[in-house]
């Protein structure tokens, strides 16, 4: 029987809210057994870019990463956000290690190709995550804290969606552990009515997702999140939950199923 591993992905909005972040780090630290934290930080990147006079450009909710923005996200994700989280986890008794995909070659990706005339710049689409290397760290009692940056093996850092980092990390570790993947953010789960915070959809399957996409119940940034969640389930991740950042005990939110 495989040992349990919990992977929690925390979104940028929660990273920016001190009360929510403090509670999440406390709850994460209390999780028994092996664990991994994956973080975003898009709002902080936008803020720092603005302070530096760099315009943030978005298409369909995804950031265009040109040369200047790549410098910003590398500094913010790999440095400012990542190391603050690591330091705070140490204060909570968690022996954390901050990683980008380039560190120990843990996540390799390729530059997203231009499609339908849209060039996302230095955005990375994941090719592979090294579950064996991550499991070695985890077995040493280390808690990886994964930043949303990868590399292409040719010396280039690439900006990569944090939900994808979480999903690919979970998939890579599924052969070694009984993995629970939790996407935590500022809502209680996937909502059937975006104006009603209590309209949580309890479970979503592939068939449900097709229906909800078609009728518009689910749209925008929630679409790639559920895509990543379903991809993880298909690849052998035991359990995937989308829930409120202050409710990562696995007892609330939306459960993703095949």
Secondary structure in CASP SS format (residue, H / E / C, confidence):
PFRMAT SS
TARGET T0000
AUTHOR 0000-0000-0000
METHOD secondary structure of the structure
MODEL  1
X C 1.00
X C 1.00
X C 1.00
X E 1.00
X E 1.00
X E 1.00
X E 1.00
X E 1.00
X E 1.00
X E 1.00
X C 1.00
X H 1.00
X H 1.00
X H 1.00
X H 1.00
X C 1.00
X C 1.00
X H 1.00
X H 1.00
X H 1.00
X H 1.00
X H 1.00
X H 1.00
X H 1.00
X H 1.00
X H 1.00
X H 1.00
X H 1.00
X H 1.00
X H 1.00
X C 1.00
X C 1.00
X C 1.00
X E 1.00
X E 1.00
X E 1.00
X E 1.00
X E 1.00
X E 1.00
X C 1.00
X C 1.00
X H 1.00
X H 1.00
X H 1.00
X H 1.00
X H 1.00
X H 1.00
X H 1.00
X H 1.00
X H 1.00
X H 1.00
X C 1.00
X C 1.00
X C 1.00
X C 1.00
X C 1.00
X C 1.00
X E 1.00
X E 1.00
X C 1.00
X C 1.00
X E 1.00
X E 1.00
X C 1.00
X E 1.00
X C 1.00
X H 1.00
X H 1.00
X H 1.00
X H 1.00
X H 1.00
X H 1.00
X H 1.00
X H 1.00
X H 1.00
X H 1.00
X H 1.00
X H 1.00
X H 1.00
X H 1.00
X H 1.00
X H 1.00
X H 1.00
X H 1.00
X H 1.00
X H 1.00
X H 1.00
X H 1.00
X H 1.00
X H 1.00
X H 1.00
X C 1.00
X C 1.00
X C 1.00
X C 1.00
X E 1.00
X E 1.00
X E 1.00
X E 1.00
X C 1.00
X C 1.00
X C 1.00
X H 1.00
X H 1.00
X H 1.00
X C 1.00
X E 1.00
X E 1.00
X E 1.00
X E 1.00
X E 1.00
X C 1.00
X C 1.00
X C 1.00
X E 1.00
X C 1.00
X C 1.00
X E 1.00
X C 1.00
X C 1.00
X E 1.00
X C 1.00
X E 1.00
X E 1.00
X E 1.00
X E 1.00
X E 1.00
X E 1.00
X E 1.00
X C 1.00
X H 1.00
X H 1.00
X H 1.00
X H 1.00
X H 1.00
X H 1.00
X H 1.00
X H 1.00
X H 1.00
X C 1.00
X C 1.00
X C 1.00
X E 1.00
X E 1.00
X E 1.00
X E 1.00
X C 1.00
X C 1.00
X E 1.00
X E 1.00
X E 1.00
X C 1.00
X C 1.00
X C 1.00
X C 1.00
X C 1.00
X E 1.00
X E 1.00
X E 1.00
X C 1.00
X C 1.00
X H 1.00
X H 1.00
X H 1.00
X H 1.00
X H 1.00
X H 1.00
X H 1.00
X H 1.00
X H 1.00
X H 1.00
X H 1.00
X H 1.00
X C 1.00
X C 1.00
X C 1.00
X C 1.00
X E 1.00
X E 1.00
X E 1.00
X E 1.00
X E 1.00
X E 1.00
X E 1.00
X E 1.00
X C 1.00
X C 1.00
X C 1.00
X C 1.00
X C 1.00
X E 1.00
X C 1.00
X C 1.00
X C 1.00
X C 1.00
X C 1.00
X C 1.00
X C 1.00
X C 1.00
X E 1.00
X C 1.00
X C 1.00
X E 1.00
X E 1.00
X C 1.00
X H 1.00
X H 1.00
X H 1.00
X H 1.00
X H 1.00
X H 1.00
X H 1.00
X H 1.00
X H 1.00
X H 1.00
X C 1.00
X C 1.00
X C 1.00
X C 1.00
X C 1.00
X H 1.00
X H 1.00
X H 1.00
X H 1.00
X H 1.00
X H 1.00
X H 1.00
X H 1.00
X H 1.00
X H 1.00
X H 1.00
X H 1.00
X H 1.00
X H 1.00
X C 1.00
X C 1.00
X C 1.00
X C 1.00
X E 1.00
X E 1.00
X E 1.00
X E 1.00
X E 1.00
X E 1.00
X C 1.00
X C 1.00
X C 1.00
X C 1.00
X C 1.00
X C 1.00
X C 1.00
X C 1.00
X C 1.00
X E 1.00
X E 1.00
X E 1.00
X C 1.00
X C 1.00
END
